[in-house]
Amino acid sequence: MHVLLTNDDGPLNDTASPYIHYLVSAIAKHTNWDLSIVVPNTQRSWIGKAHFAGQNLTASFIYPTGDEESTTYLGPFAEPQEELRKQYKEWSLIDGTPASCSDIGIHHLYQEKGPVDLVISGPNVGRNSSATYITSSGTVGAAMEASLAGKLSIGLSYAFETRELKPDELREASLIAVKLIEHLYQNWGQGVDLYSINVPLHKELKLGQTKIHYAPILENKWGSIFKSQSQSEQTKETVDIVDVSVEKKIQFKWAPDFNTVHQTVLASAAKGEWNDSVALLNNCVSVTPLKAIFKDVAISGEIKLEHIPYFKPTVLTKESSAIHQTIPEQFQALQINPIEEELVLSIPTSSYIYPALQKSLSDHLPYLNIVSKSQKAVKTFQYGDYEDLDFDRVHSDSNYLINSYIYRKALIRKHYLANTIHIHTVKNPSSILRRAFPESFNLEVDYAEFLEDSLDECYELRDEINKGDSTWILKPSMSDRGQGIRLFQTIDQLQTIFDSFEEEDTDAEGEECTEGNNGVITSQLRHFIVQKYIADPLILSEYQGKKFHLRVYVLASGDLEVFVYKKMLTLFAASPYTDPNQLDLDTEEEVPMFGHLTNTCLQGEETATVNNSVVEFWQLQGLTITEKELIFSQIKEITGELFKAASTVDKINFQPLGNAFELYGLDFIVDSKLQVHVLEINAFPDFKQTGDDLKGLIFDLCDGLVTKCVVPFFNGEVKEGENDKEQLLVSVLKQ
C-alpha cells in the first residue's frame, strides 16, 4: 500500500515538529506500507487549505540519520541522493503550503511507486478539535486537499497538555494512531471523504485501554486572534525623506485566546454534549468523519429584487426584497442539486428523549445536519409526533423513514388487543399468551345509564361477576397513564364507577404523563375492557411490600423484526399492597385504588423520586439472577407472540411498513409464582417516567435504535457485535 505522509509543522525540529519522526518509526515497525514523505520546508501551521497562488515551488531533500528521538539529518539537497536513499529514508521538502505538499506528493513525486492509496497529514503538534481549530488547521487542510484529489485521507493530531517531550507517550500515541488508521482504511465509512483523529497525550495512554470514539465537531466561536498594540509598543515614528511625512505603524499582535476555546469545551461538557473536544477532555481518542466541503444550508428558491434606477434614492423595505420558495412551472426543469439527505427531529427540543436522539444521530451520522422541519430531501429520516409525520409520502416514497406505523390499533387499543389475543390463542392453544393475558371481556357503554343493557349483551361477564369470588379491573380501551382504571367486585360497584365518571376533552395520542389526573376522556368512554384482577402479584419485602409492574421498551422495525430492550424499568406503587379480595366492602362501595396503581404519572414526579418508585429491573433486590432471567425469558416469548398475533390475526389494524419503525412501551406484571402477564401496549411511550437518575438507559436505547434502523437506511455499515448498545436490543421475532 502506497501511503503519502505530509504535515503542517515541517521537517524534523525539536520545537516546531518534534512528533513526526515517532509516527514514521511506528509505520516502519508495525506496517508494510510503502511510505513517501512530502512536507513543507518550514512550519506552516494555521494556514488551512491554502496555496501560494502564482508562486513556483521548489523541492529539496533530506535524510534523517537518527532514531525517533533525534532530529538530525543530512541535507537539504537540491536533488535526490541515490546513495543516501539506500541507507536512509528520504524526506521531500516543499517551499509551499501543506495543501501544496499533498498535491505534489500525489501527482508528481514518487510516481514510480504507483498511485497513492492513502494520505496521512500529521501528526500535528496540538489538537485540531472544535470548529475554531479544525477550520484553521493546515494539517486538516492538507488531508482535505488530498480528498479533493480523489484520495482517502486522514488528518492526525496529538493533543498535548505540556510542551515537554515524553518519548514513551509519543511512541504509544503513534502505535495507537497506526492501528487506528489501519482500521479506518479497512472499514472506510460510507460517504466519508476524510477523517480527523485527535490523540490525547497523557501517561495513561495505552493501546487497547484508551477508549476511541466517533465524535462530531464542537461548533464553537471565538473573538479576534489578534491584539491591537498600544502606542508605546509600536515602532517609533520615522521621517520619510521624500515627502517629509511622519509614518506611524499600526500593528496587531498575534494573540489567540486559547482560554476562550477551552471555556466553550467545558460549557459543552457541562451540558452533557458529546463532541471531539469533550472526548479529549475525557482522555479519549476522537475520530471525526468529514466531507471535503463547506456544508450548505437548505434554503432554495428564487430571489427577486426590485429594479432600482441609478441616482434614485429608494428606501428598501420588506416588500421590495423577498425570497420566493416556489419556482415557476416553466423553470422547474432547471432546478438542480436537491438536498440529498436529512435528519428531521420534529419533536420539541424540551422533550425528554430529544437529547438522547440528537446525540445518537450525531454520533453515528455526523455528516448529516439535524433540522426541525423537513426540506423534502431525496432521502429523509423523520422522528416526530404521530400527527407531524407525512403518511402520504411514506406510502409512495421508500426513501422516507419515519418512527411510527400508520395502523397499529390491533396492539395499542385495549379492546382490539384483547380480541387479537383471543383469536390467536383459539388458533394456537399452546401459545404462551393463553395464560399470559388475563381473562378479558369487551364492554361497550355509551352512557352510564345503559350499563345494564351492555351487561345483557355481555352476559358471560355478568355471570362471572355474580359469582362473587373475584376482583375485577375496568380499563377504558383508549386511555393511558392509568386514567379511568377502577377495581370492583359487584355490579353495583361497577354502576357507581360509571356514575362517577366526568367528561374531559382531549385529543392527545400517546402516553405523555399528566400528574394527578385519573379521570376518563370523553372520546374513550364507549369502549372498555374488564379483566379478572391479578390479586397475587409478586411482592418484594425490600420495597416496603409495594406492588410493581415492569415497563419494557420494544422496537418494531420494518416489516417486521421485533426487539426487546434489555434494560427494563420496575415501577412501584406509592403505598403498600393490600389484597382487595380480603376487604370488607359494601356492595356499592368502590374498591380503594391505593397500592394498586403503579403508574408513576399518578404519583407526581417529586413523589415518585422520594419513594424511589422507579428501579432498573436488573438492579432489583430480592430476586436472584436466575429468577430475573426466568422473568426476562417469558417477556421475550410473550412479546414475540404478541407481534406475531397482530401481524397474522388483524392485518387491517396492524400494518408494518418497510420504511418505518416504532418504539412501544409494554407493561407486564409478575405474579407470586414468577409467571409474567402482559397488561397493555403503549405507542409513543412516556419516557419521562424513567426519571433523571436512569436517563442513561434512554440514551442507550436511542443509540441502539439509531444503529438498528437509521444507520442502515443511510447505507451506513454497523457490524454485528461492534456496538455494545446495539446488543441491548434482543431480537424476539423476525418475519
Backbone hydrogen bonds, N-H to C=O, Kabsch-Sander energy under -0.5 kcal/mol:
donor,donor_aa,acceptor,acceptor_aa,energy
3,V,1,M,-0.7
3,V,34,D,-2.2
4,L,118,L,-2.6
5,L,36,S,-3.1
6,T,120,I,-2.6
13,N,17,S,-1.5
17,S,13,N,-0.9
22,Y,19,Y,-1.1
23,L,19,Y,-1.2
24,V,20,I,-2.3
25,S,21,H,-2.1
26,A,22,Y,-2.1
27,I,23,L,-2.5
28,A,24,V,-1.9
29,K,25,S,-2.0
30,H,26,A,-2.5
31,T,27,I,-1.4
34,D,1,M,-2.9
35,L,33,W,-1.0
36,S,3,V,-2.8
37,I,90,E,-0.5
38,V,5,L,-2.6
38,V,36,S,-0.5
39,V,92,S,-2.6
41,N,94,I,-2.1
44,R,8,D,-3.6
47,I,44,R,-0.6
48,G,136,S,-1.6
50,A,47,I,-0.7
53,A,51,H,-1.3
55,Q,52,F,-1.9
60,S,93,L,-2.2
61,F,77,F,-2.2
62,I,91,W,-2.3
63,Y,74,L,-2.0
65,T,72,T,-1.7
66,G,72,T,-0.8
70,S,67,D,-1.8
74,L,63,Y,-2.1
77,F,61,F,-2.5
82,E,80,P,-0.7
85,R,81,Q,-2.2
86,K,82,E,-0.9
86,K,83,E,-0.5
87,Q,83,E,-0.5
87,Q,84,L,-1.1
88,Y,84,L,-3.1
91,W,62,I,-2.5
92,S,37,I,-2.6
93,L,60,S,-3.3
94,I,39,V,-2.2
95,D,58,T,-1.7
96,G,94,I,-1.7
101,C,97,T,-1.9
102,S,98,P,-1.9
103,D,99,A,-2.2
104,I,100,S,-2.7
105,G,101,C,-2.7
106,I,102,S,-2.2
107,H,103,D,-2.5
108,H,104,I,-2.3
109,L,104,I,-2.3
111,Q,108,H,-0.5
113,K,110,Y,-1.4
114,G,111,Q,-1.6
117,D,2,H,-2.9
118,L,2,H,-1.4
119,V,152,L,-2.4
120,I,4,L,-3.1
121,S,154,I,-2.9
122,G,6,T,-3.3
122,G,120,I,-0.6
124,N,156,L,-2.5
126,G,124,N,-1.4
126,G,158,Y,-1.9
131,A,218,L,-2.8
133,Y,129,S,-0.5
133,Y,130,S,-0.6
134,I,130,S,-2.6
135,T,131,A,-1.7
136,S,133,Y,-1.0
137,S,133,Y,-0.9
141,G,137,S,-1.8
142,A,138,G,-2.2
143,A,139,T,-1.5
144,M,140,V,-2.5
145,E,141,G,-2.2
146,A,142,A,-1.8
147,S,143,A,-2.0
148,L,144,M,-2.3
149,A,145,E,-0.7
149,A,146,A,-0.6
150,G,147,S,-1.9
151,K,146,A,-2.3
152,L,117,D,-0.6
153,S,193,D,-0.8
154,I,119,V,-2.3
155,G,195,Y,-3.1
156,L,121,S,-3.2
156,L,154,I,-0.5
157,S,197,I,-2.0
158,Y,124,N,-2.3
159,A,157,S,-0.6
159,A,199,V,-2.4
160,F,158,Y,-0.8
169,E,166,K,-0.6
170,L,166,K,-2.1
171,R,167,P,-2.5
172,E,168,D,-2.1
173,A,169,E,-2.8
174,S,170,L,-2.1
175,L,171,R,-2.1
176,I,172,E,-2.6
177,A,173,A,-2.4
178,V,174,S,-2.4
179,K,175,L,-2.4
180,L,176,I,-2.8
181,I,177,A,-2.7
182,E,178,V,-2.2
183,H,179,K,-2.0
184,L,180,L,-2.7
185,Y,181,I,-2.5
186,Q,182,E,-2.0
187,N,183,H,-1.4
188,W,185,Y,-0.7
192,V,189,G,-1.8
193,D,290,L,-2.5
194,L,290,L,-1.7
195,Y,153,S,-1.5
196,S,288,T,-2.1
197,I,155,G,-3.4
197,I,195,Y,-0.5
198,N,286,S,-2.3
199,V,157,S,-2.9
201,L,159,A,-2.8
202,H,200,P,-0.8
205,L,202,H,-1.7
209,Q,206,K,-1.9
210,T,206,K,-3.0
213,H,285,V,-2.9
215,A,287,V,-2.1
219,E,217,I,-0.6
220,N,218,L,-1.4
227,K,253,K,-2.5
229,Q,251,Q,-1.9
233,E,230,S,-0.9
234,Q,230,S,-1.0
234,Q,231,Q,-0.6
238,T,247,E,-1.2
240,D,238,T,-0.5
240,D,245,S,-2.3
241,I,239,V,-0.6
244,V,240,D,-1.9
247,E,238,T,-2.2
247,E,245,S,-0.6
248,K,246,V,-0.5
251,Q,249,K,-0.7
253,K,227,K,-3.4
255,A,225,I,-2.7
255,A,253,K,-0.6
258,F,256,P,-1.4
260,T,257,D,-0.7
261,V,257,D,-1.1
262,H,258,F,-2.2
263,Q,259,N,-2.2
264,T,260,T,-1.6
265,V,261,V,-1.6
266,L,262,H,-2.3
267,A,263,Q,-2.4
268,S,264,T,-2.0
269,A,265,V,-2.5
270,A,266,L,-2.2
271,K,267,A,-1.2
272,G,269,A,-1.6
273,E,268,S,-2.0
276,D,216,P,-2.8
279,A,275,N,-2.3
280,L,276,D,-1.8
281,L,277,S,-2.0
282,N,278,V,-1.4
283,N,280,L,-2.1
284,C,279,A,-2.7
285,V,211,K,-2.8
286,S,198,N,-2.0
287,V,213,H,-2.3
288,T,196,S,-2.5
290,L,194,L,-3.0
293,I,291,K,-2.1
295,K,293,I,-0.5
299,I,297,V,-2.3
302,E,324,H,-0.9
304,K,302,E,-0.5
304,K,322,A,-1.6
306,E,320,S,-1.6
312,K,309,P,-1.3
316,L,314,T,-0.6
317,T,315,V,-0.5
320,S,317,T,-0.6
321,S,318,K,-0.8
322,A,304,K,-1.4
324,H,302,E,-2.4
324,H,322,A,-0.6
325,Q,323,I,-0.7
331,F,328,P,-1.8
332,Q,329,E,-1.2
334,L,331,F,-1.7
335,Q,332,Q,-1.5
342,E,379,K,-1.7
343,L,369,N,-1.5
344,V,381,F,-3.3
345,L,343,L,-0.6
345,L,371,V,-2.7
346,S,344,V,-0.7
346,S,383,Y,-1.8
347,I,383,Y,-0.8
351,S,348,P,-1.9
354,Y,351,S,-0.8
357,L,353,I,-2.3
358,Q,354,Y,-2.9
359,K,355,P,-2.3
360,S,356,A,-2.2
361,L,357,L,-2.7
362,S,358,Q,-2.2
363,D,359,K,-2.6
364,H,360,S,-2.3
365,L,361,L,-2.5
368,L,365,L,-1.9
371,V,343,L,-2.9
371,V,369,N,-0.6
378,V,339,I,-2.8
379,K,340,E,-2.1
380,T,399,N,-2.5
381,F,342,E,-2.0
382,Q,401,L,-2.8
383,Y,344,V,-2.9
384,G,382,Q,-0.6
388,D,385,D,-1.7
389,L,385,D,-0.6
389,L,386,Y,-1.2
391,F,389,L,-1.2
394,V,390,D,-1.9
395,H,391,F,-1.1
396,S,392,D,-1.0
397,D,393,R,-2.4
400,Y,397,D,-1.3
401,L,380,T,-2.9
401,L,399,N,-0.5
402,I,659,N,-1.4
403,N,382,Q,-0.7
408,R,406,I,-0.6
410,A,653,N,-2.1
411,L,408,R,-1.7
412,I,408,R,-1.9
413,R,409,K,-1.8
414,K,412,I,-0.6
414,K,477,S,-1.9
417,L,413,R,-3.0
418,A,414,K,-2.4
419,N,415,H,-1.7
420,T,416,Y,-2.8
421,I,417,L,-2.7
422,H,418,A,-2.2
423,I,419,N,-2.4
424,H,420,T,-2.2
425,T,421,I,-2.6
426,V,422,H,-1.8
427,K,423,I,-1.8
428,N,424,H,-2.0
431,S,428,N,-2.3
434,R,431,S,-1.6
435,R,432,I,-1.0
436,A,432,I,-1.6
437,F,433,L,-1.2
441,F,530,V,-2.1
443,L,528,F,-2.9
445,V,443,L,-0.6
445,V,526,R,-2.8
450,F,447,Y,-2.1
451,L,448,A,-1.6
454,S,450,F,-2.0
455,L,451,L,-2.4
456,D,452,E,-1.7
457,E,453,D,-1.6
458,C,454,S,-2.0
459,Y,456,D,-0.6
459,Y,457,E,-0.7
461,L,458,C,-0.8
462,R,458,C,-1.5
463,D,459,Y,-2.6
464,E,460,E,-2.0
465,I,461,L,-2.7
466,N,462,R,-2.5
467,K,463,D,-0.7
467,K,464,E,-0.8
468,G,465,I,-1.8
472,W,488,F,-3.3
473,I,531,Q,-2.8
474,L,486,R,-3.1
475,K,529,I,-2.4
477,S,527,H,-2.8
479,S,476,P,-1.3
483,Q,480,D,-1.9
484,G,518,N,-0.9
485,I,482,G,-1.2
486,R,474,L,-1.7
488,F,472,W,-2.4
493,Q,587,T,-0.6
494,L,490,T,-1.7
495,Q,491,I,-2.3
496,T,492,D,-2.2
497,I,493,Q,-1.9
498,F,494,L,-2.0
499,D,495,Q,-2.2
500,S,496,T,-1.3
500,S,497,I,-0.5
501,F,497,I,-0.9
501,F,498,F,-0.5
504,E,520,V,-0.5
511,E,684,F,-1.7
516,G,601,C,-0.9
517,N,514,T,-1.5
518,N,516,G,-0.7
520,V,502,E,-0.7
522,T,504,E,-2.5
524,Q,521,I,-1.8
525,L,522,T,-1.9
528,F,443,L,-2.5
529,I,475,K,-2.4
530,V,441,F,-2.7
531,Q,473,I,-2.3
532,K,439,E,-1.9
533,Y,471,T,-2.6
535,A,533,Y,-1.3
538,L,670,V,-3.2
540,L,546,K,-0.6
541,S,539,I,-0.6
543,Y,540,L,-2.0
544,Q,541,S,-1.2
545,G,540,L,-1.1
546,K,543,Y,-1.6
547,K,575,S,-0.5
549,H,571,L,-2.0
550,L,668,F,-3.0
551,R,569,L,-2.3
552,V,550,L,-0.6
552,V,666,L,-3.0
554,V,664,Y,-2.6
555,L,563,F,-2.4
556,A,554,V,-0.6
556,A,662,E,-2.8
557,S,555,L,-0.5
557,S,561,E,-3.4
558,G,660,A,-2.2
560,L,557,S,-0.6
561,E,557,S,-2.2
562,V,733,L,-2.7
563,F,555,L,-2.9
564,V,730,V,-2.9
565,Y,553,Y,-2.7
565,Y,563,F,-0.5
566,K,564,V,-0.5
566,K,728,L,-2.9
568,M,566,K,-1.3
569,L,551,R,-2.4
570,T,615,V,-2.8
571,L,549,H,-2.8
571,L,569,L,-0.5
572,F,570,T,-0.6
572,F,613,S,-3.0
573,A,547,K,-2.5
574,A,597,L,-0.5
577,Y,545,G,-2.6
582,Q,579,D,-1.8
583,L,580,P,-1.4
585,L,583,L,-0.8
589,E,586,D,-0.7
591,V,487,L,-1.0
596,H,593,M,-2.4
597,L,593,M,-1.2
598,T,596,H,-0.6
602,L,599,N,-1.1
603,Q,600,T,-0.9
604,G,600,T,-1.2
608,A,604,G,-2.5
609,T,605,E,-1.9
610,V,606,E,-2.6
611,N,607,T,-2.6
612,N,609,T,-1.1
613,S,608,A,-2.8
615,V,570,T,-2.3
617,F,568,M,-2.9
619,Q,616,E,-1.8
620,L,617,F,-1.9
628,K,624,T,-2.2
629,E,625,I,-2.4
630,L,626,T,-2.0
631,I,627,E,-2.1
632,F,628,K,-2.7
633,S,629,E,-2.5
634,Q,630,L,-1.6
635,I,631,I,-2.1
636,K,632,F,-2.3
637,E,633,S,-2.0
638,I,634,Q,-3.0
639,T,635,I,-2.5
640,G,636,K,-2.3
641,E,637,E,-2.1
642,L,638,I,-2.4
643,F,639,T,-2.0
644,K,640,G,-1.9
645,A,641,E,-2.7
646,A,642,L,-2.4
647,S,643,F,-2.0
648,T,644,K,-0.9
648,T,645,A,-0.7
649,V,645,A,-3.3
650,D,645,A,-0.6
650,D,646,A,-0.9
654,F,650,D,-0.7
655,Q,407,Y,-2.5
660,A,657,L,-1.2
661,F,402,I,-1.6
662,E,556,A,-2.5
664,Y,554,V,-2.9
665,G,682,N,-2.7
666,L,552,V,-3.2
666,L,664,Y,-0.6
667,D,680,E,-2.4
668,F,550,L,-2.3
669,I,677,H,-2.6
671,D,675,Q,-2.6
672,S,536,D,-2.5
674,L,671,D,-2.2
677,H,669,I,-2.8
678,V,436,A,-2.4
679,L,667,D,-3.4
680,E,667,D,-1.0
682,N,665,G,-2.3
684,F,663,L,-0.8
687,F,685,P,-1.3
689,Q,686,D,-1.5
690,T,687,F,-2.2
691,G,688,K,-1.4
694,L,690,T,-0.5
695,K,692,D,-1.4
697,L,694,L,-1.7
698,I,694,L,-0.6
698,I,695,K,-1.0
699,F,695,K,-1.6
700,D,696,G,-2.2
701,L,697,L,-1.7
702,C,698,I,-2.6
703,D,699,F,-1.9
704,G,700,D,-2.2
705,L,701,L,-2.4
706,V,702,C,-2.7
707,T,703,D,-2.0
708,K,704,G,-2.6
709,C,705,L,-2.8
710,V,705,L,-0.7
710,V,706,V,-0.7
711,V,706,V,-2.9
713,F,709,C,-0.7
714,F,710,V,-1.4
714,F,711,V,-0.6
715,N,712,P,-1.8
716,G,711,V,-2.8
718,V,716,G,-0.5
722,E,719,K,-2.3
724,D,722,E,-0.6
727,Q,723,N,-1.1
728,L,725,K,-1.2
729,L,726,E,-1.7
730,V,564,V,-3.0
730,V,728,L,-0.8
731,S,729,L,-0.6
732,V,562,V,-3.0
733,L,562,V,-1.2
735,Q,560,L,-2.7
